[in-house]
Amino acid sequence: MKQSLLFVPTLKEAPKDADVKSHKLMSRAGIIKQVAAGIYTYLPLGYKVIKKIEEIIRQELDKIGASELLMPALQPKDLWDESGRWDKYGPELMRLTDRKDRDFCLGPTHEEVITQVVRDYVSSYKKLPLALYQIQTKFRDEMRPRFGLMRGREFIMKDAYTFSETEEDLERWYKLFTKAYIDIFKRCGLDTKIVSSDVGQIGGDEADEFMVMSEVGEDTITYCDKCDYAANQEHSLLNSGDKCPVCDGTIHTAKGIEVGNIFKLGTKYSESMNGKFAGRDGKPQPMIMGCYGLGISRTLMASVEQHSNEDGIVWPKEIAPFKVHIVPINLKDEDQYKLAYEIYESLKSSGIEVLIDDRAERAGSKFKDADLIGIPFRVVVGKDAKDLKVEFTDRLKGEKELVLASEILTLI
């Protein structure tokens, strides 16, 4: 794509209210723009990354047999009364009333709706198990929206739900989703740690969180220096220096950003909402449920926290908005112009997502913007164009070399 046609409003300075690195960089790089506290517009580059993350999620969840659907964001109070959460959820629930004085909420999560969908279809154990997921905007009336996409009032999330006949089948789905999440975050370039946690407002019998270690994280993680034990401090109640509850190791603490959570709901919702089916003995029994959340906008934010430097973002390959950024120094130079566009067309015809900076800007401005927006591979077409050579930079490795233009495809 030609950069002159792409809306990338880069900034020299970060907004004054941007507190953390990711918020500052995403604002400066033209990734997001704040509309109100905790509410953001995803600008074209940011939305391209969001779509890449969503596609990875779809691939990995489809692989384990989950089906995608889309539920309404607007939910009636009646369903939340059935589950008992209308009065329990608290002020974070975005509540509204229609013109006929009927109460609704904007969903922060969808346990009630998915239970209603499935209970009206599943009448027998023969229709189980089921695994359903959606990707949708969620809403929470946060008291203190902060840290950019870390804690917003509106955010993009993948939520999945499983329905099983037995506890053993729930355990099977729990392991499948755990493995899928590990693969998703690995493909997104994130180093995560799985930690035990409380069930919170979702409820259920057991829960785990996927954490990205970061000093700006809101959660404190307790982990052992000898074994795999790790838990949210709110769950473990341990402190640095305590003895590990599993082995003779010592507990350490670190800050983390929660990017995913999984819950064994059991029959919490199926019992209260009459989500029952005829078992093998013909008797009615409640469906055994699991739910699995993954914060897509938080994954975007966490990626910038983990993959950036003082100059800008360095996107992991699979979620980068483009794979290659071509930066011609002087498009008025015939050799540079010709070689830049030959490379551009060659990469496009090979199926490579490529951005060419065709703007009438000074070289310094082009380089600053290129550093900010963080495309993994950069091709600078300059004075060596007459010899069909370009400067090739692998920003992920921090390596730069002069190569023949014909070698670029083999280098990426």
Residue pairs with C-beta under 8 A, 6 or more apart in sequence:
1 322
1 354
1 355
1 356
2 355
2 356
2 358
3 355
3 356
3 357
3 358
3 359
4 358
4 359
6 44
6 45
6 355
7 30
7 43
7 44
8 29
8 30
8 43
8 44
8 45
8 369
8 373
9 30
9 33
9 43
10 28
10 29
10 30
10 368
10 369
10 372
10 373
11 27
11 28
11 30
12 28
13 28
14 23
14 24
14 25
14 27
14 28
15 23
15 24
15 27
15 34
17 34
18 24
18 27
18 148
19 146
19 147
19 148
20 147
20 148
20 150
20 216
20 305
21 216
21 304
21 305
21 308
22 147
22 148
22 149
22 150
22 216
22 301
22 302
22 304
22 305
22 308
23 147
23 148
23 149
23 301
25 31
25 304
25 308
25 312
25 313
25 372
26 32
26 46
26 148
26 149
26 300
26 301
26 304
26 313
27 33
27 34
27 148
28 312
28 372
29 45
29 312
29 313
29 372
29 373
29 374
30 43
30 44
30 45
30 46
30 372
30 373
31 42
31 43
31 45
31 46
31 49
31 300
31 304
31 313
31 373
32 40
32 41
32 42
32 43
32 46
32 148
32 149
33 40
33 41
33 43
34 40
34 41
35 41
36 153
37 145
37 153
38 142
38 145
38 146
38 151
38 152
38 153
38 154
39 145
39 152
39 153
39 154
40 148
40 149
40 152
40 154
40 297
42 50
42 297
44 321
45 321
45 373
46 300
48 321
48 322
49 300
49 303
49 315
49 319
49 320
49 321
50 156
50 296
50 297
50 300
52 318
52 319
52 320
52 321
53 188
53 296
53 299
53 300
53 319
54 135
54 158
54 296
56 184
56 187
56 188
56 318
56 319
57 135
57 158
57 184
57 294
57 296
58 68
58 135
60 180
60 183
60 184
60 187
61 68
61 131
61 133
61 158
61 160
61 180
62 68
63 180
64 131
64 176
64 177
64 179
64 180
65 131
65 176
66 131
66 132
66 133
66 160
67 130
67 131
67 132
67 133
68 132
68 133
68 134
68 135
69 117
69 132
69 133
69 134
70 134
70 135
70 136
71 107
71 110
71 113
71 114
71 117
71 134
71 136
72 107
72 113
73 106
73 107
73 136
73 137
73 138
73 139
74 104
74 105
74 106
74 107
75 104
75 105
75 106
75 107
75 110
75 112
75 113
76 102
76 103
76 104
77 86
77 102
77 103
77 104
77 105
79 112
79 113
79 116
79 273
80 86
80 89
80 105
80 112
82 112
82 272
82 273
82 274
83 111
83 112
83 115
83 269
83 272
83 273
84 272
85 112
85 201
86 93
86 105
88 201
89 108
89 201
90 201
91 141
91 143
92 108
92 140
92 141
92 142
92 143
93 105
93 108
93 140
93 141
94 105
94 106
94 108
94 139
94 140
94 141
94 153
95 103
95 104
95 105
96 103
96 104
96 105
96 106
97 103
97 104
98 104
106 139
107 113
107 136
107 138
107 139
108 138
108 139
108 140
109 138
109 159
109 202
109 291
109 293
110 134
110 136
110 159
110 161
111 161
111 202
111 265
111 269
111 289
111 291
112 269
112 273
114 132
114 161
115 269
115 270
115 273
115 275
115 289
116 273
117 132
118 130
118 132
118 161
118 163
118 275
118 287
119 270
119 273
119 274
119 275
119 276
119 287
121 127
122 128
122 130
122 163
122 275
122 277
122 287
123 277
123 278
124 277
124 278
125 165
125 277
125 278
125 279
125 280
127 277
128 163
128 164
128 165
128 169
128 277
128 287
129 162
129 163
129 164
129 165
129 169
129 173
130 162
130 163
131 160
131 161
131 162
131 163
131 173
132 160
132 161
132 162
133 158
133 159
133 160
133 161
133 292
134 158
134 159
134 160
135 156
135 157
135 158
135 296
136 156
136 157
136 159
137 154
137 155
137 156
137 157
138 154
138 155
138 156
138 157
138 159
139 153
139 154
140 152
140 153
140 155
141 153
142 151
142 152
142 153
144 151
145 151
145 152
145 153
147 216
147 218
147 301
148 301
149 155
149 297
149 298
149 300
149 301
150 216
150 218
150 257
150 298
150 301
151 218
152 297
155 295
155 296
155 297
155 298
156 295
156 296
156 297
157 293
157 294
157 295
157 296
157 297
158 293
158 294
158 296
159 291
159 292
159 293
159 294
160 177
160 291
160 292
160 293
161 289
161 290
161 291
161 292
162 170
162 173
162 177
162 289
162 290
162 291
162 292
163 270
163 275
163 287
163 288
163 289
164 170
164 173
164 287
164 288
164 289
164 290
165 277
165 279
165 287
165 288
166 288
167 288
169 288
170 264
170 266
170 288
170 289
170 290
173 290
174 262
174 264
174 290
177 262
177 290
177 292
178 194
178 208
178 262
181 192
181 210
181 260
181 262
181 292
181 294
182 192
182 194
184 294
185 192
185 210
185 212
185 259
185 260
185 299
187 318
187 319
188 299
188 303
188 316
188 318
188 319
189 303
189 306
189 307
189 315
189 316
189 317
189 318
189 319
190 212
190 259
190 299
190 302
190 303
190 306
190 316
191 212
191 213
191 306
192 210
192 211
192 212
192 259
192 260
193 210
193 211
193 213
193 221
193 223
193 230
193 256
194 208
194 209
194 210
194 211
194 230
195 208
195 209
195 211
195 221
195 223
195 230
195 231
195 232
195 235
195 256
196 207
196 208
196 209
196 230
196 231
196 232
196 235
196 236
197 207
197 208
197 209
197 231
197 232
197 234
197 235
197 261
198 207
198 232
198 234
198 235
199 205
199 206
199 207
199 263
200 207
202 261
202 263
202 265
202 291
203 263
203 265
203 268
203 269
204 263
204 264
204 265
204 266
204 268
204 291
205 264
205 265
205 266
206 263
206 264
207 261
207 262
207 263
207 264
208 261
208 262
209 219
209 232
209 258
209 260
209 261
210 258
210 259
210 260
210 261
210 294
211 217
211 219
211 221
211 256
211 257
211 258
211 259
212 256
212 257
212 259
212 302
212 305
212 306
213 221
213 254
213 255
213 256
214 255
214 256
214 257
214 302
214 305
214 306
215 255
216 255
216 257
216 305
217 255
217 256
217 257
217 258
218 255
218 257
218 258
219 232
219 233
219 234
219 255
219 256
219 257
219 258
220 232
220 233
220 234
220 253
220 254
220 255
220 256
221 230
221 231
221 232
221 233
221 253
221 254
221 255
221 256
222 230
222 231
222 232
222 233
222 236
222 238
222 239
222 240
222 242
222 251
222 252
222 253
223 229
223 230
223 231
223 251
223 252
223 253
223 254
224 230
224 244
224 246
224 247
224 249
224 250
224 251
224 252
225 244
225 249
225 250
225 251
225 252
226 244
226 247
226 248
226 249
226 250
227 244
227 246
227 247
227 249
229 244
229 245
229 246
229 247
229 249
231 238
233 239
233 253
236 245
236 251
238 245
238 251
239 251
239 253
240 251
240 252
240 253
241 250
241 251
242 250
242 251
243 249
243 250
243 251
244 250
244 251
257 298
257 301
257 302
257 305
258 295
258 298
259 294
259 295
259 298
259 299
259 302
260 292
260 293
260 294
260 295
261 292
261 293
262 290
262 291
262 292
262 293
263 290
263 291
263 292
264 290
265 288
265 289
265 290
265 291
266 288
266 289
267 286
267 287
267 288
267 289
268 289
269 275
269 289
270 276
270 286
270 287
270 288
270 289
271 286
275 286
275 287
275 289
276 284
276 285
276 286
276 287
277 284
277 285
277 287
278 284
279 285
303 315
303 316
303 319
304 313
307 313
307 314
307 315
307 316
307 374
308 314
308 374
311 371
311 372
312 371
312 372
312 373
312 374
313 372
313 373
313 374
314 374
314 376
314 395
314 396
315 321
315 374
315 375
315 376
316 376
316 396
317 323
317 376
317 396
320 353
320 374
320 375
320 376
321 353
321 355
321 373
321 375
322 353
322 354
322 355
322 375
323 352
323 353
323 354
323 375
323 376
323 377
323 412
324 347
324 352
324 353
324 354
324 355
324 375
324 376
324 377
324 378
324 379
324 408
324 412
325 354
325 355
325 356
325 357
325 370
325 373
325 375
325 377
325 378
325 379
326 340
326 343
326 344
326 354
326 355
326 356
326 357
326 378
326 379
326 381
327 357
327 363
327 366
327 367
327 370
327 378
327 379
327 380
327 381
328 336
328 337
328 340
328 356
328 357
328 358
328 380
328 381
328 382
329 336
329 363
329 366
329 380
329 381
329 382
329 383
330 336
330 363
330 382
331 337
331 340
331 358
331 360
333 385
335 385
335 386
336 381
336 382
336 385
338 385
339 381
339 385
339 388
339 390
339 405
340 356
340 381
340 385
341 356
342 405
343 379
343 381
343 390
343 405
343 408
344 354
344 356
346 408
346 409
347 354
347 408
347 409
348 354
350 409
352 409
352 412
355 375
357 366
357 369
357 370
359 366
361 369
370 378
374 395
375 395
376 394
376 395
376 396
377 392
377 393
377 394
377 395
377 411
377 412
378 391
378 392
378 393
378 395
379 390
379 391
379 392
379 393
379 408
380 390
380 391
380 393
381 390
382 390
382 391
384 390
384 391
384 402
388 404
388 405
388 406
389 402
389 403
389 404
389 405
390 402
390 403
390 404
390 405
390 408
391 400
391 401
391 402
392 400
392 401
392 402
392 403
392 407
392 408
392 411
393 399
393 400
394 400
394 411
403 411
